Amino acid sequence: MKTTLRTSLGVIALAGLLTACSDEAPKQAAAPAASSSSESTSATPVADNKLETRFATIATGGASGPYNIIATTMGEIFNKTYGVNSKTQTTGASVENVNLMAQNKVELAFLMSDVLSDALNGEGSFQAPVTNVQQIAALYPNYVQIVTSKKSGIKTLSDLRGKRVAVGAQNSGVEVNARNLLNGHDISYGDLRVDYLGYAEAADALKAGKLDAAFLTSGLPNASLLELEQSFDLQLVSIEAENIERIAQDKSYFVSLQIPANTYGNDEPVATAAIMNALAVRSDLSQDDVYKLTKTFFESLPQLRNSHQAMNDVSVETAQQGLVAPLHPGAQQYYDELVAD
């Protein structure tokens, strides 16, 4: 899986793709609940323009984040195409989204691959493996963007020792990868003064001088950082490629990419870590439903790309590269049909 993921992201990086993504905050994984917002009647034939499920709720992230913006357009398309009740549910993002799927409260979700990997293995924020989540596609890379001021003297991740650092909302996807990257550099939270802040809050705290640095993991560019750049001497903190390679021996979803020059007024590219995003689905949805949703998702890429530039990095050709979870049979059916054609 490690080689495949690096190959996929290498292709993305060489193609110059720029993206965007999530912001988060959650709870410990719960056992699947008895009730479900999905009503499957797989034994009953369904018209071509209908789904067996009555609901296709999509768990996203913050209201202004790429996950929610993209999913809002997805829901509108699913509603129009199938007459299904499809809407977004704004959340703390990845960890909370997995918990909602485990509780059968949503049908689809946007996730970061590191959180999905932890969920499947019962690690990190998850006390036990989550068993009812499968994948539709690998989406686009999230870049770990560590931000400080030019006058701080902070140049690399190792310089964060003793500093006041925002690491994302507690147990969020941002916080999960921040913790893993810090641990990989032999830095614990005890070596920092930690604040649990999301994108907008972290940007405001940097501007107010209440933070020395902040982790914002997302696609490029991050809207909060674009706004911050207008009135703040923003500087990106690098993560050396060799350190990422070493950490990736245990956390294979990490790869080394560069934040391109001029993304936030930076004259040179800045080395950092990146993680793929995933579009996940509950495994109990019928094969026919997920086939239709997958097909409609890819056929709607022009509209989805208009909703947010993150989707420029998504294609059916790369959607099976860098998968973390097993493909849902309905998604597999769609990909198999493409090969057959």
WOMOGI-V946030 format. One record per residue. N is the residue number from 1. RES is the residue in three letters. SS is DSSP state (@ for helix, = for strand, . for the rest). Layout:
BEGIN
n = [N | N]
res = [RES | RES]
ss = [SS | SS]
END
This chain:
BEGIN
n = [1 | 2 | 3 | 4 | 5 | 6 | 7 | 8 | 9 | 10 | 11 | 12 | 13 | 14 | 15 | 16 | 17 | 18 | 19 | 20 | 21 | 22 | 23 | 24 | 25 | 26 | 27 | 28 | 29 | 30 | 31 | 32 | 33 | 34 | 35 | 36 | 37 | 38 | 39 | 40 | 41 | 42 | 43 | 44 | 45 | 46 | 47 | 48 | 49 | 50 | 51 | 52 | 53 | 54 | 55 | 56 | 57 | 58 | 59 | 60 | 61 | 62 | 63 | 64 | 65 | 66 | 67 | 68 | 69 | 70 | 71 | 72 | 73 | 74 | 75 | 76 | 77 | 78 | 79 | 80 | 81 | 82 | 83 | 84 | 85 | 86 | 87 | 88 | 89 | 90 | 91 | 92 | 93 | 94 | 95 | 96 | 97 | 98 | 99 | 100 | 101 | 102 | 103 | 104 | 105 | 106 | 107 | 108 | 109 | 110 | 111 | 112 | 113 | 114 | 115 | 116 | 117 | 118 | 119 | 120 | 121 | 122 | 123 | 124 | 125 | 126 | 127 | 128 | 129 | 130 | 131 | 132 | 133 | 134 | 135 | 136 | 137 | 138 | 139 | 140 | 141 | 142 | 143 | 144 | 145 | 146 | 147 | 148 | 149 | 150 | 151 | 152 | 153 | 154 | 155 | 156 | 157 | 158 | 159 | 160 | 161 | 162 | 163 | 164 | 165 | 166 | 167 | 168 | 169 | 170 | 171 | 172 | 173 | 174 | 175 | 176 | 177 | 178 | 179 | 180 | 181 | 182 | 183 | 184 | 185 | 186 | 187 | 188 | 189 | 190 | 191 | 192 | 193 | 194 | 195 | 196 | 197 | 198 | 199 | 200 | 201 | 202 | 203 | 204 | 205 | 206 | 207 | 208 | 209 | 210 | 211 | 212 | 213 | 214 | 215 | 216 | 217 | 218 | 219 | 220 | 221 | 222 | 223 | 224 | 225 | 226 | 227 | 228 | 229 | 230 | 231 | 232 | 233 | 234 | 235 | 236 | 237 | 238 | 239 | 240 | 241 | 242 | 243 | 244 | 245 | 246 | 247 | 248 | 249 | 250 | 251 | 252 | 253 | 254 | 255 | 256 | 257 | 258 | 259 | 260 | 261 | 262 | 263 | 264 | 265 | 266 | 267 | 268 | 269 | 270 | 271 | 272 | 273 | 274 | 275 | 276 | 277 | 278 | 279 | 280 | 281 | 282 | 283 | 284 | 285 | 286 | 287 | 288 | 289 | 290 | 291 | 292 | 293 | 294 | 295 | 296 | 297 | 298 | 299 | 300 | 301 | 302 | 303 | 304 | 305 | 306 | 307 | 308 | 309 | 310 | 311 | 312 | 313 | 314 | 315 | 316 | 317 | 318 | 319 | 320 | 321 | 322 | 323 | 324 | 325 | 326 | 327 | 328 | 329 | 330 | 331 | 332 | 333 | 334 | 335 | 336 | 337 | 338 | 339 | 340 | 341]
res = [MET | LYS | THR | THR | LEU | ARG | THR | SER | LEU | GLY | VAL | ILE | ALA | LEU | ALA | GLY | LEU | LEU | THR | ALA | CYS | SER | ASP | GLU | ALA | PRO | LYS | GLN | ALA | ALA | ALA | PRO | ALA | ALA | SER | SER | SER | SER | GLU | SER | THR | SER | ALA | THR | PRO | VAL | ALA | ASP | ASN | LYS | LEU | GLU | THR | ARG | PHE | ALA | THR | ILE | ALA | THR | GLY | GLY | ALA | SER | GLY | PRO | TYR | ASN | ILE | ILE | ALA | THR | THR | MET | GLY | GLU | ILE | PHE | ASN | LYS | THR | TYR | GLY | VAL | ASN | SER | LYS | THR | GLN | THR | THR | GLY | ALA | SER | VAL | GLU | ASN | VAL | ASN | LEU | MET | ALA | GLN | ASN | LYS | VAL | GLU | LEU | ALA | PHE | LEU | MET | SER | ASP | VAL | LEU | SER | ASP | ALA | LEU | ASN | GLY | GLU | GLY | SER | PHE | GLN | ALA | PRO | VAL | THR | ASN | VAL | GLN | GLN | ILE | ALA | ALA | LEU | TYR | PRO | ASN | TYR | VAL | GLN | ILE | VAL | THR | SER | LYS | LYS | SER | GLY | ILE | LYS | THR | LEU | SER | ASP | LEU | ARG | GLY | LYS | ARG | VAL | ALA | VAL | GLY | ALA | GLN | ASN | SER | GLY | VAL | GLU | VAL | ASN | ALA | ARG | ASN | LEU | LEU | ASN | GLY | HIS | ASP | ILE | SER | TYR | GLY | ASP | LEU | ARG | VAL | ASP | TYR | LEU | GLY | TYR | ALA | GLU | ALA | ALA | ASP | ALA | LEU | LYS | ALA | GLY | LYS | LEU | ASP | ALA | ALA | PHE | LEU | THR | SER | GLY | LEU | PRO | ASN | ALA | SER | LEU | LEU | GLU | LEU | GLU | GLN | SER | PHE | ASP | LEU | GLN | LEU | VAL | SER | ILE | GLU | ALA | GLU | ASN | ILE | GLU | ARG | ILE | ALA | GLN | ASP | LYS | SER | TYR | PHE | VAL | SER | LEU | GLN | ILE | PRO | ALA | ASN | THR | TYR | GLY | ASN | ASP | GLU | PRO | VAL | ALA | THR | ALA | ALA | ILE | MET | ASN | ALA | LEU | ALA | VAL | ARG | SER | ASP | LEU | SER | GLN | ASP | ASP | VAL | TYR | LYS | LEU | THR | LYS | THR | PHE | PHE | GLU | SER | LEU | PRO | GLN | LEU | ARG | ASN | SER | HIS | GLN | ALA | MET | ASN | ASP | VAL | SER | VAL | GLU | THR | ALA | GLN | GLN | GLY | LEU | VAL | ALA | PRO | LEU | HIS | PRO | GLY | ALA | GLN | GLN | TYR | TYR | ASP | GLU | LEU | VAL | ALA | ASP]
ss = [. | @ | @ | @ | @ | @ | @ | @ | @ | @ | @ | @ | @ | @ | . | . | . | . | . | . | . | . | . | . | . | . | . | . | . | . | . | . | . | . | . | . | . | . | . | . | . | . | . | . | . | . | . | . | . | . | . | . | . | . | = | . | . | = | = | . | . | . | . | . | . | @ | @ | @ | @ | @ | @ | @ | @ | @ | @ | @ | @ | @ | @ | @ | @ | @ | . | . | = | . | . | = | = | . | . | . | . | @ | @ | @ | @ | @ | @ | @ | @ | @ | . | . | . | . | . | = | = | = | = | = | @ | @ | @ | @ | @ | @ | @ | @ | @ | . | . | . | . | . | . | . | . | . | . | . | = | = | = | = | = | = | = | = | = | = | = | = | = | = | = | = | = | @ | @ | @ | . | . | . | = | @ | @ | @ | @ | . | . | . | = | = | = | . | . | . | . | . | . | @ | @ | @ | @ | @ | @ | @ | @ | @ | @ | @ | @ | . | . | . | . | @ | @ | @ | . | = | = | = | . | . | . | @ | @ | @ | @ | @ | @ | @ | @ | @ | . | . | . | . | . | = | = | = | = | = | = | . | . | . | . | @ | @ | @ | @ | @ | @ | @ | . | . | . | . | = | = | = | = | = | . | . | @ | @ | @ | @ | @ | @ | @ | . | . | . | . | . | . | . | = | = | = | = | = | . | . | . | . | . | . | . | . | . | . | = | = | = | = | = | = | = | = | = | = | = | = | = | . | . | . | . | @ | @ | @ | @ | @ | @ | @ | @ | @ | @ | @ | @ | @ | . | @ | @ | @ | @ | @ | @ | @ | . | @ | @ | @ | @ | @ | . | . | . | . | . | . | . | . | . | . | . | . | . | = | . | @ | @ | @ | @ | @ | @ | @ | @ | @ | @ | @ | @ | .]
END
